[in-house]
Amino acid sequence: MTTETKMVRLQKIIAGSGITSRRKAEEYIRAGLVTVNGETVMTLGTKVDPVHDHIKVNGRHLKSKLPDMFVMLNKPIGYLSTLHDPEGRPTIKQLMTKPSLRLFPVGRLDFDSEGLLLLTNNGDIAQACLHPTYHVPKTYRVKVKGVLEDHDLQQLRRGVTLEDGKTAPAKVKKAGKAQANSWIEITIHEGRKHQVKRMFEHIGHPVIRLKRIQFGPLNLGQLLPGKSRFLTDKEANELRHLAAMVGNPSWAEPQENKPVENSPRTPSNGAQSRPAPFARPRPPKKPRLASSSGPARSASHTSPRPPKKNSRFTSSGSPARSASHTSPRPPKKNSRFTSSGSPARSASHTSKRPVKRPRSTAISSQRPRKQPFKRA
């Protein structure tokens, strides 16, 4: 055994290795089938070092931590969102080819519901997706009985009172209209049992069909019913970022007694505003410091600054012209066109002037110089 900073609960290490679930791992520990460094451990919650300790389950040595695996399944109607059913009903395990790692579903869909279902072997990411504090949105396309009016939609947007309390405000919009029914698209972030069905029953429109089309950053897209696919690297990284947000203790702490500079106004009911579920928190801006000569004045008390010389706009709002646009430029000597618009002739088309060559001094010295004519 080593330092406490590296200690992890034994049943969590067994479940993370892919052998079995955490509940089954606890049964193995109680039965005395788990040994650590050759000693049998039968106490739940025992912490061990996964790097240095030698752990065996039923005589088999545990492997190192397995890589993450994420699978998206479009669950059809008539299947349970579990891998095993004691009553023998069809489960989602029958829809998937046997993966190389043990996967488990994140959340559940009812037997008569369909749509997006995430399966993974990472327990931290599964907990982050289902954690009620971080408001992971879930979008459903629902077919309800009857035609919904605007006041019905407003009730769902404000929240309705159910047996277990009032629901949080939901995003609701009409997605289509049948002859006697309505298609509604609703987004919630709570995880109550049969919440969507109970909300529509409360306003007098029972649910006929329910399909989940989005879960957090994942979108069902064109995936056919009964088919599955692995997540892309971008989708997997977004889930890892969500798990990192849950692991940050500053997100989970209540912000009521924390003084924050330049914080936005709180609502009138005293509830604290929460950060966006998939956006990184921005650090607060630093306040400007006043100069040592005197107190700093606000922008409303300072004199308006004169416009800059190189400003693109004048005080009237019209774009300012630079010095190059005030006076027309003279045409260049080698310009292709003159000021009148006619093409200018190049140097090759102009008349050639004869070049005067200087007389050689050697030739002039040989010839006698002519004497001027003098009249008698």
C-alpha positions in Angstrom: 0.0 0.0 0.0 1.2 3.5 -0.9 0.1 7.0 -0.3 -3.5 8.0 0.0 -3.5 10.2 -3.1 -3.2 7.1 -5.3 -5.8 5.0 -3.5 -8.9 3.8 -5.3 -11.8 1.7 -4.0 -11.3 -2.0 -4.9 -14.7 -2.6 -6.4 -14.2 0.5 -8.7 -11.0 -1.0 -10.0 -12.6 -4.3 -10.7 -15.5 -2.7 -12.6 -13.2 -0.5 -14.5 -11.2 -3.5 -15.8 -14.2 -4.7 -17.7 -14.6 -8.1 -15.9 -18.0 -7.3 -14.4 -20.2 -4.5 -13.0 -19.5 -2.7 -9.7 -22.4 -4.4 -7.9 -21.2 -7.8 -9.0 -17.6 -6.9 -7.9 -19.0 -6.2 -4.4 -20.5 -9.7 -4.3 -17.0 -11.1 -5.3 -15.4 -9.2 -2.4 -18.0 -10.5 0.1 -17.5 -14.1 -1.2 -13.7 -13.9 -0.6 -12.8 -14.2 -4.3 -10.6 -11.1 -4.4 -7.0 -11.0 -3.2 -4.6 -8.0 -3.0 -0.9 -8.9 -2.8 -1.8 -12.5 -1.9 -4.1 -11.6 0.9 -7.9 -12.1 0.7 -10.0 -8.9 1.1 -13.6 -9.2 2.2 -14.3 -5.6 3.3 -16.2 -3.3 1.0 -14.6 0.1 0.5 -11.0 -1.1 0.8 -8.7 1.3 -1.0 -5.7 -0.1 -3.0 -3.1 1.3 -5.4 -4.0 0.2 -9.0 -0.4 0.7 -10.2 1.7 -1.1 -7.6 -0.8 -3.6 -5.9 -1.2 -7.1 -7.3 -5.0 -7.7 -7.6 -6.6 -11.0 -8.5 -10.3 -11.8 -9.0 -11.2 -15.5 -8.7 -7.6 -16.4 -9.4 -7.3 -14.1 -12.5 -4.9 -11.2 -12.5 -6.5 -7.8 -13.4 -5.2 -6.0 -16.5 -4.4 -2.4 -16.7 -7.1 0.2 -17.4 -8.8 -0.4 -20.7 -9.3 2.3 -23.3 -12.6 4.2 -23.4 -15.3 3.0 -25.8 -18.5 4.9 -26.8 -21.3 3.4 -28.9 -24.5 5.2 -30.0 -27.6 3.0 -30.5 -30.9 3.8 -32.1 -33.1 1.8 -29.8 -36.4 0.6 -31.4 -39.7 0.0 -29.6 -40.0 -3.3 -27.9 -36.6 -3.6 -26.3 -35.4 -3.1 -22.7 -32.5 -0.6 -22.0 -30.5 -3.3 -20.2 -28.1 -6.1 -21.0 -29.9 -8.8 -19.1 -33.5 -9.4 -18.1 -34.5 -12.2 -15.7 -37.9 -12.5 -17.4 -36.4 -13.2 -20.8 -37.7 -10.1 -22.5 -35.7 -8.7 -25.5 -32.9 -6.4 -24.5 -30.6 -4.1 -26.4 -27.8 -6.7 -26.1 -29.5 -8.6 -29.0 -29.2 -5.5 -31.3 -25.4 -5.2 -31.0 -22.5 -7.3 -32.1 -20.5 -8.5 -29.1 -18.0 -5.7 -28.4 -14.4 -6.4 -27.3 -15.1 -4.5 -24.0 -18.0 -4.7 -21.5 -20.3 -1.8 -22.1 -23.3 -0.5 -20.2 -26.1 1.9 -21.1 -26.1 5.5 -19.9 -29.6 6.2 -18.6 -32.6 4.3 -20.0 -35.5 4.5 -22.4 -38.9 2.9 -21.7 -39.9 -0.4 -23.4 -42.4 1.6 -25.6 -39.9 4.4 -26.4 -37.2 4.7 -29.0 -34.3 6.8 -30.0 -30.7 7.6 -29.0 -29.1 5.5 -26.3 -25.4 5.8 -25.3 -23.3 2.9 -24.2 -19.8 3.2 -22.7 -17.3 1.5 -20.3 -16.4 4.8 -18.6 -18.2 5.3 -15.4 -17.1 8.9 -14.8 -18.5 10.0 -18.1 -21.8 8.1 -17.5 -22.1 9.8 -14.1 -21.4 13.2 -15.7 -24.2 12.7 -18.3 -26.7 11.7 -15.6 -25.6 14.2 -12.9 -28.6 16.5 -12.1 -26.4 19.5 -11.2 -25.0 20.1 -14.7 -28.3 20.1 -16.6 -27.3 17.9 -19.6 -30.1 18.6 -22.1 -32.2 15.8 -23.6 -34.4 16.5 -26.6 -37.4 14.3 -27.5 -39.8 14.3 -30.5 -43.2 13.5 -29.1 -46.6 12.6 -30.7 -49.4 13.6 -28.4 -53.2 13.1 -28.6 -55.1 16.2 -29.7 -54.0 19.6 -30.9 -51.9 21.7 -28.5 -52.8 25.4 -28.2 -50.4 28.2 -27.3 -51.4 28.2 -23.6 -50.6 24.5 -23.4 -47.1 25.2 -24.6 -46.7 28.1 -22.2 -47.5 25.7 -19.3 -44.7 23.4 -20.3 -42.3 26.3 -20.7 -43.0 27.6 -17.2 -43.0 24.1 -15.6 -45.9 22.0 -14.4 -46.5 20.6 -10.9 -46.3 16.8 -10.7 -46.5 14.4 -7.8 -42.8 14.8 -7.0 -42.7 18.6 -7.4 -42.7 21.2 -10.0 -40.6 20.6 -13.2 -38.0 22.9 -14.4 -38.8 25.2 -17.4 -38.6 23.2 -20.7 -38.0 24.3 -24.3 -41.0 23.4 -26.4 -41.9 24.0 -30.0 -44.3 22.5 -32.5 -42.6 20.0 -34.9 -45.7 19.1 -37.1 -49.4 18.5 -37.1 -51.4 15.3 -38.0 -55.1 15.1 -38.6 -56.1 14.8 -35.0 -52.7 14.7 -33.2 -49.7 17.0 -32.7 -45.9 16.5 -33.0 -44.0 18.4 -30.3 -40.2 18.8 -29.8 -39.4 19.2 -26.1 -36.0 19.6 -24.3 -35.5 19.0 -20.6 -32.5 18.5 -18.4 -34.0 16.6 -15.5 -34.0 12.8 -15.1 -37.3 12.0 -13.4 -39.0 8.7 -14.2 -41.5 9.0 -17.1 -41.2 12.8 -16.8 -42.1 13.7 -20.4 -45.2 11.4 -20.4 -46.4 12.8 -17.1 -45.9 16.4 -18.2 -48.2 15.9 -21.2 -50.7 13.9 -19.2 -50.9 16.8 -16.8 -52.0 19.2 -19.5 -54.5 16.7 -20.9 -52.6 15.4 -24.0 -51.4 11.8 -23.5 -48.2 10.7 -25.3 -48.7 8.3 -28.3 -45.1 8.0 -29.4 -41.8 9.2 -27.9 -38.4 9.3 -29.5 -35.1 10.8 -28.1 -33.2 12.6 -30.9 -30.5 14.3 -28.9 -28.6 13.6 -25.7 -26.1 16.3 -24.6 -23.7 16.9 -27.4 -24.8 13.8 -29.3 -27.3 13.9 -32.1 -29.1 10.8 -33.5 -28.9 12.1 -37.1 -29.7 9.5 -39.8 -28.9 6.4 -37.8 -31.5 3.7 -38.6 -33.6 2.0 -35.9 -31.8 -1.0 -34.4 -28.4 0.1 -35.7 -25.4 1.3 -33.8 -22.1 3.2 -34.5 -19.0 4.3 -32.6 -18.7 7.9 -31.6 -16.3 10.2 -33.5 -13.3 11.7 -31.8 -15.0 15.1 -31.6 -18.1 13.6 -29.9 -16.0 11.6 -27.5 -13.9 14.6 -26.5 -17.0 16.6 -25.8 -18.1 13.9 -23.4 -14.7 13.9 -21.7 -14.9 17.7 -21.3 -18.3 17.3 -19.6 -16.8 14.8 -17.2 -13.9 17.2 -16.5 -16.5 19.9 -15.6 -18.1 17.5 -13.1 -14.7 16.7 -11.6 -14.0 20.4 -11.0 -15.2 21.2 -7.4 -15.7 24.9 -8.1 -18.7 24.0 -10.3 -20.4 21.9 -7.6 -20.0 24.5 -4.8 -22.9 26.8 -4.1 -22.1 30.4 -5.2 -24.3 32.2 -2.7 -21.7 33.3 -0.2 -18.9 33.8 -2.7 -18.2 37.5 -3.6 -17.4 37.7 -7.3 -16.2 40.9 -8.9 -18.1 42.1 -12.0 -20.6 39.3 -11.7 -23.9 39.6 -13.6 -27.1 40.6 -11.7 -28.8 37.8 -9.9 -32.5 37.1 -10.6 -35.2 38.7 -8.4 -36.0 35.4 -6.8 -32.5 35.0 -5.5 -31.6 32.0 -7.7 -28.0 31.9 -8.9 -27.4 31.7 -12.6 -25.6 28.6 -13.8 -22.9 28.5 -16.5 -23.7 26.9 -19.9 -23.3 23.1 -19.7 -20.8 22.9 -22.5 -19.0 26.2 -22.2 -15.8 26.7 -20.3 -16.1 29.2 -17.4 -14.4 32.5 -18.2 -12.3 34.3 -15.6 -13.7 37.6 -14.3 -12.3 40.7 -15.9 -9.8 42.8 -13.8 -11.1 46.2 -12.8 -9.3 49.2 -14.1 -7.1 51.0 -11.5 -7.2 54.7 -11.0 -4.1 56.8 -11.5 -2.1 58.1 -8.5 -2.9 61.8 -9.3 -6.6 61.5 -8.4 -9.7 59.4 -8.4 -10.7 57.7 -11.7 -13.6 59.1 -13.5 -16.2 57.1 -15.2 -16.7 57.2 -19.0 -19.8 59.4 -18.6 -17.8 62.2 -16.8 -14.8 62.3 -19.1 -14.7 64.7 -22.1 -15.4 63.1 -25.5 -12.2 62.2 -27.3 -11.5 64.0 -30.6 -11.6 61.7 -33.6 -8.3 60.3 -34.7 -6.7 61.5 -37.9 -6.7 58.1 -39.4 -10.2 57.2 -38.2 -12.3 55.4 -40.8 -15.5 57.3 -39.8 -16.1 61.0 -39.1 -18.2 62.4 -36.3 -21.2 62.6 -38.5 -21.1 58.8 -39.2 -20.0 59.0 -42.9 -16.8 57.3 -43.9 -13.8 59.7 -43.8 -11.6 60.1 -46.8 -7.9 59.8 -46.5 -5.4 62.3 -47.9 -5.0 60.1 -50.9 -8.6 60.5 -51.9 -8.9 64.3 -51.6 -7.0 65.4 -54.7 -6.9 63.4 -57.9 -3.6 61.8 -58.6 -1.6 62.9 -61.6 -1.3 60.2 -64.2 1.9 58.2 -64.2 4.4 58.6 -67.0 4.3 54.9 -67.8 0.6 54.6 -67.3 -1.2 52.5 -69.9 -4.0 55.1 -70.3 -3.9 58.9 -70.4 -6.2 61.2 -68.6 -8.5 61.5 -71.7 -9.0 57.7 -71.7 -7.0 56.9 -74.8 -4.2 54.4 -74.5 -0.8 55.9 -74.0 2.0 55.0 -76.3 5.0 53.3 -74.9 8.6 54.3 -75.4 8.9 51.8 -78.3 6.3 53.7 -80.4 7.7 57.2 -79.9 10.0 58.8 -82.5 13.7 58.1 -82.1 16.0 61.1 -81.8 19.5 60.8 -83.3 22.2 60.4 -80.7 25.1 62.9 -81.1 28.4 61.3 -80.8 31.4 63.3 -79.6 34.2 63.8 -82.0 37.3 61.8 -81.2 40.2 64.0 -80.1 42.7 61.7 -81.8 41.3 62.3 -85.3 41.0 66.0 -84.8 44.6 66.4 -83.7 45.9 64.8 -87.0 44.1 67.1 -89.3 45.4 70.7 -89.8 43.1 73.3 -88.4 41.5 75.6 -91.1 42.5 79.2 -91.0 39.7 81.8 -91.1 39.4 83.6 -94.5 40.6 87.1 -94.5 39.8 89.7 -97.2 42.6 91.8 -98.6 
